[in-house]
């Protein structure tokens, strides 16, 4: 499919501002998804990854596209390629998030680029988010989104992990209930996370897809555990292959110099996401 990249690049510089609150219900819901005891009260540190639960795009049912996302062409450019996935991103923590915080998010489309890969046409959209809380700017985020054609191969062989051994390892049951609860707490209607028939028939995937930000949340959480409970100054992550439901996956971390290398492995030991924290 030919992309009118000049038209799509007209969205560069588009901005949007939204407001949300880290309510006890929201914080405890994410904690429960991460299998932590939900007992958070105002003033407590919010769970790692709470920013991906804030300010979701809320559209009425008639405003949704066929994939369950809000129809394209509003804040994000109307990329005509049907498959949309998180490609990765970067977080720069300047503060923290606490239960009860009112959070203002300022978002800006930073770049739109087209590439041709082994799977066909690709379009990358970069979005920057600044999260402001009651104590000032708490987080700068770069969010990378990739769009692909429907006829592209669903997935190749996941790459090998960067290390033979991990210092820390967590095994997670990647079942459909986990995906449904994370979709609920993030108000994510993307059908690849809950509609198995859609995955197989429309996007040629063998199963449901484990959310990119959910994998990143587990990696960020492990980075904190390896850093005495403190958020890293920077956290970079990149998806390397789709992660499918139906079996346990592992979250792995290894100390490297002044930082931490982290990665997620699927049931067969293939890497689906890697990250660095420091």
ZAFIZA-250380 format. One line per field, with one value per residue (C-alpha): x, y, z; residue number from 1; residue in one letter; chain. Coordinates in nm, 3 decimals, m for minus. Each point is the difference from the previous one (the first is absolute). Example, Ala and Ser with C-alpha at 12.3 -4.5 7.8 and 13.67 -1.06 7.14 Angstrom:
X: 1.230_0.137 $
Y: m0.450_0.344 $
Z: 0.780_m0.066 $
pos: 1_2 $
code: A_S $
unit: A_A $
END
This chain:
X: 0.000_0.134_0.008_m0.056_0.275_m0.006_m0.368_0.064_0.294_m0.244_m0.092_0.350_m0.029_m0.362_m0.059_m0.256_m0.040_m0.188_m0.066_m0.037_0.033_0.179_m0.296_0.036_m0.224_0.223_0.324_m0.133_m0.142_0.345_0.159_m0.244_0.080_0.368_m0.096_0.074_m0.228_m0.238_0.030_0.124_m0.132_0.049_0.365_0.141_0.227_m0.203_0.093_0.265_m0.157_m0.296_0.060_m0.132_m0.331_m0.048_m0.192_m0.104_m0.170_m0.370_m0.224_m0.364_m0.068_m0.095_0.339_0.207_0.187_m0.018_0.295_m0.173_0.217_m0.154_m0.030_0.315_0.048_m0.045_0.311_0.191_0.044_m0.238_0.259_m0.184_0.198_m0.232_0.236_0.101_0.247_0.219_0.356_0.164_0.088_0.204_m0.087_0.188_m0.112_0.031_m0.229_m0.251_m0.371_m0.203_m0.352_m0.226_0.213_m0.174_0.204_0.003_0.140_0.116_0.047_0.164_0.050_0.376_0.060_m0.161_0.223_m0.052_0.229_m0.003_0.100_m0.006_m0.367_m0.093_m0.091_0.045_m0.097_0.145_m0.165_0.185_m0.198_0.146_m0.186_0.080_m0.173_m0.041_m0.107_m0.044_0.378_0.089_0.108_0.011_0.068_0.103_m0.098_0.075_m0.255_0.078_m0.292_0.040_m0.263_0.020_m0.207_m0.253_0.174_0.337_0.123_m0.143_0.329_0.345_0.215_0.064_0.367_0.222_0.037_0.304_0.131_0.011_m0.082_m0.203_0.067_m0.374_m0.289_m0.377_m0.240_m0.341_m0.303_m0.090_m0.365_m0.301_m0.122_0.322_m0.041_m0.367_0.069_0.286_m0.216_m0.267_0.231_0.147_m0.335_0.161_m0.250_0.257_m0.147_0.335_0.000_m0.338_m0.164_0.163_m0.203_0.104_0.365_m0.010_m0.227_0.082_0.362_0.127_0.129_m0.013_m0.128_m0.070_0.280_0.144_0.002_0.331_m0.047_m0.087_0.330_0.178_m0.173_0.135_0.349_m0.021_m0.121_0.297_0.239_m0.137_0.037_0.364_0.047_m0.118_m0.353_0.103_m0.112_0.284_0.092_m0.050_m0.174_0.017_m0.193_m0.059_m0.231_0.181_m0.279_m0.368_m0.067_m0.301_m0.226_m0.051_0.325_0.233_0.254_0.301_0.120_0.379_0.256_0.376_0.224_0.235_0.245_m0.201_m0.324_m0.225_m0.072_m0.351_m0.191_m0.317_0.010_m0.291_m0.083_0.272_0.273_m0.031_0.033_m0.308_0.117_0.328_0.076_0.274_m0.033_0.249 $
Y: 0.000_0.342_0.249_0.371_0.075_0.374_0.009_m0.207_0.219_0.289_m0.134_0.073_0.261_m0.084_0.031_m0.118_0.065_m0.224_m0.024_m0.302_m0.106_m0.296_m0.110_m0.274_m0.219_0.044_m0.056_m0.307_m0.142_0.015_m0.145_m0.291_m0.063_m0.019_m0.250_0.242_0.039_0.293_0.217_0.332_0.323_0.369_0.102_m0.346_m0.051_m0.115_m0.330_0.005_0.065_0.199_0.263_m0.244_m0.014_0.378_0.207_m0.275_0.120_m0.043_m0.030_m0.112_m0.334_0.163_0.174_m0.321_m0.148_m0.368_m0.087_0.139_0.312_0.346_0.076_0.156_0.355_0.193_0.064_m0.284_m0.001_m0.223_m0.262_m0.237_m0.311_m0.211_m0.158_0.228_m0.100_0.159_m0.004_0.128_0.322_0.181_0.135_0.274_0.020_0.341_m0.073_m0.258_m0.077_m0.036_m0.115_0.305_0.202_0.205_m0.044_0.220_m0.161_0.207_m0.209_0.092_m0.189_0.014_m0.186_m0.215_m0.214_m0.276_m0.296_m0.316_m0.313_m0.374_0.003_0.275_0.363_0.137_0.335_0.124_0.273_0.154_0.171_0.192_0.028_0.226_m0.093_0.283_m0.076_0.207_m0.005_0.109_m0.188_m0.368_m0.181_0.057_m0.286_m0.085_m0.242_m0.180_m0.148_m0.221_m0.072_m0.297_m0.144_m0.279_m0.227_0.022_m0.318_m0.012_m0.069_m0.134_m0.200_0.204_0.092_m0.166_0.177_0.224_m0.207_m0.365_0.065_0.252_0.128_0.031_m0.185_0.012_m0.244_0.135_m0.202_0.168_m0.101_0.173_0.124_0.195_0.163_0.079_0.163_0.210_0.110_0.101_0.202_0.183_0.032_m0.165_m0.131_m0.138_m0.333_m0.179_m0.029_m0.173_m0.106_m0.327_m0.032_0.351_m0.082_m0.309_0.118_0.371_0.025_m0.357_m0.044_m0.342_0.140_0.306_0.256_0.091_0.381_0.176_0.240_m0.292_m0.169_0.333_0.043_m0.334_0.098_0.342_m0.167_m0.238_0.292_0.165_m0.320_m0.020_0.368_m0.018_0.099_0.323_0.102_0.012_0.337_m0.143_m0.307_m0.099_m0.293_m0.152_m0.275_m0.265_m0.250_m0.053_m0.184_m0.230_m0.115_m0.356_m0.073_0.146_0.262_0.116_0.346_0.014_0.247_0.015_0.266_0.159_0.265_0.295_m0.123_m0.297_m0.210_m0.145_m0.227_m0.206_m0.358_m0.195_m0.365_m0.117_0.231_0.255_0.367_0.217_0.321_0.140_0.303_0.188_0.197_0.232 $
Z: 0.000_m0.095_0.288_m0.054_0.247_m0.071_0.101_0.313_0.100_0.014_0.345_0.134_0.272_0.083_0.375_0.248_0.372_0.241_0.373_0.222_0.363_0.157_0.208_0.262_m0.218_m0.306_0.193_0.176_m0.322_m0.164_0.315_m0.016_m0.368_0.100_0.274_0.284_0.302_m0.066_0.311_m0.135_0.151_m0.088_0.031_m0.072_m0.301_m0.298_m0.165_m0.273_m0.338_0.132_m0.272_m0.262_0.186_m0.011_m0.255_m0.243_m0.316_0.073_m0.304_m0.025_m0.162_m0.331_m0.002_m0.003_m0.294_m0.100_0.228_0.311_0.021_m0.043_m0.372_m0.144_m0.116_0.323_0.204_m0.169_m0.379_m0.202_m0.096_m0.239_0.103_0.217_0.253_0.287_0.272_0.266_m0.135_0.319_0.171_0.261_0.345_0.183_0.361_0.165_0.293_0.114_m0.016_0.318_0.071_m0.003_m0.244_m0.264_m0.319_m0.310_m0.316_m0.295_m0.316_m0.329_m0.326_m0.051_m0.324_m0.272_m0.220_m0.257_m0.057_m0.207_0.190_m0.058_0.108_m0.247_0.055_0.352_0.148_0.328_0.206_0.294_0.275_0.293_0.332_0.296_0.326_0.251_0.357_0.318_0.059_m0.354_m0.313_0.096_m0.326_m0.361_m0.231_m0.362_m0.143_m0.327_m0.198_m0.308_m0.266_m0.241_m0.281_0.058_m0.250_0.178_0.174_0.351_0.175_m0.065_0.236_0.315_0.044_0.258_0.337_0.053_0.293_0.091_0.366_0.196_0.352_0.061_m0.163_0.034_m0.165_m0.099_m0.109_m0.328_m0.003_m0.151_0.339_0.053_m0.342_0.060_0.337_m0.138_m0.294_0.254_0.225_m0.303_m0.185_m0.302_m0.255_m0.245_m0.109_m0.029_0.380_0.050_m0.330_m0.105_m0.320_m0.105_0.069_m0.219_m0.279_m0.036_0.112_m0.056_0.354_0.169_0.329_0.210_0.031_0.340_0.020_m0.064_0.293_0.229_m0.086_0.049_0.336_0.121_m0.119_0.168_0.319_m0.006_m0.062_0.316_0.201_m0.109_0.096_0.362_m0.097_m0.177_m0.346_m0.253_m0.146_m0.350_m0.133_m0.368_m0.145_m0.342_m0.117_m0.201_m0.074_0.091_0.326_m0.012_0.282_0.121_0.183_0.257_m0.104_0.199_0.099_0.037_0.132_0.018_0.156_m0.252_0.118_0.131_m0.154_m0.057_m0.308_m0.010_m0.238_m0.039_m0.130_m0.145_0.073_m0.239_0.127_m0.282_0.095_m0.050_0.171_0.127_0.213_0.181_0.321_0.165 $
pos: 1_2_3_4_5_6_7_8_9_10_11_12_13_14_15_16_17_18_19_20_21_22_23_24_25_26_27_28_29_30_31_32_33_34_35_36_37_38_39_40_41_42_43_44_45_46_47_48_49_50_51_52_53_54_55_56_57_58_59_60_61_62_63_64_65_66_67_68_69_70_71_72_73_74_75_76_77_78_79_80_81_82_83_84_85_86_87_88_89_90_91_92_93_94_95_96_97_98_99_100_101_102_103_104_105_106_107_108_109_110_111_112_113_114_115_116_117_118_119_120_121_122_123_124_125_126_127_128_129_130_131_132_133_134_135_136_137_138_139_140_141_142_143_144_145_146_147_148_149_150_151_152_153_154_155_156_157_158_159_160_161_162_163_164_165_166_167_168_169_170_171_172_173_174_175_176_177_178_179_180_181_182_183_184_185_186_187_188_189_190_191_192_193_194_195_196_197_198_199_200_201_202_203_204_205_206_207_208_209_210_211_212_213_214_215_216_217_218_219_220_221_222_223_224_225_226_227_228_229_230_231_232_233_234_235_236_237_238_239_240_241_242_243_244_245_246_247_248_249_250_251_252_253_254_255_256_257_258_259_260_261_262_263_264_265_266_267_268_269_270_271_272_273_274_275_276_277_278 $
code: X_X_X_X_X_X_X_X_X_X_X_X_X_X_X_X_X_X_X_X_X_X_X_X_X_X_X_X_X_X_X_X_X_X_X_X_X_X_X_X_X_X_X_X_X_X_X_X_X_X_X_X_X_X_X_X_X_X_X_X_X_X_X_X_X_X_X_X_X_X_X_X_X_X_X_X_X_X_X_X_X_X_X_X_X_X_X_X_X_X_X_X_X_X_X_X_X_X_X_X_X_X_X_X_X_X_X_X_X_X_X_X_X_X_X_X_X_X_X_X_X_X_X_X_X_X_X_X_X_X_X_X_X_X_X_X_X_X_X_X_X_X_X_X_X_X_X_X_X_X_X_X_X_X_X_X_X_X_X_X_X_X_X_X_X_X_X_X_X_X_X_X_X_X_X_X_X_X_X_X_X_X_X_X_X_X_X_X_X_X_X_X_X_X_X_X_X_X_X_X_X_X_X_X_X_X_X_X_X_X_X_X_X_X_X_X_X_X_X_X_X_X_X_X_X_X_X_X_X_X_X_X_X_X_X_X_X_X_X_X_X_X_X_X_X_X_X_X_X_X_X_X_X_X_X_X_X_X_X_X_X_X_X_X_X_X_X_X_X_X_X_X_X_X_X_X_X_X $
unit: A_A_A_A_A_A_A_A_A_A_A_A_A_A_A_A_A_A_A_A_A_A_A_A_A_A_A_A_A_A_A_A_A_A_A_A_A_A_A_A_A_A_A_A_A_A_A_A_A_A_A_A_A_A_A_A_A_A_A_A_A_A_A_A_A_A_A_A_A_A_A_A_A_A_A_A_A_A_A_A_A_A_A_A_A_A_A_A_A_A_A_A_A_A_A_A_A_A_A_A_A_A_A_A_A_A_A_A_A_A_A_A_A_A_A_A_A_A_A_A_A_A_A_A_A_A_A_A_A_A_A_A_A_A_A_A_A_A_A_A_A_A_A_A_A_A_A_A_A_A_A_A_A_A_A_A_A_A_A_A_A_A_A_A_A_A_A_A_A_A_A_A_A_A_A_A_A_A_A_A_A_A_A_A_A_A_A_A_A_A_A_A_A_A_A_A_A_A_A_A_A_A_A_A_A_A_A_A_A_A_A_A_A_A_A_A_A_A_A_A_A_A_A_A_A_A_A_A_A_A_A_A_A_A_A_A_A_A_A_A_A_A_A_A_A_A_A_A_A_A_A_A_A_A_A_A_A_A_A_A_A_A_A_A_A_A_A_A_A_A_A_A_A_A_A_A_A_A $
END
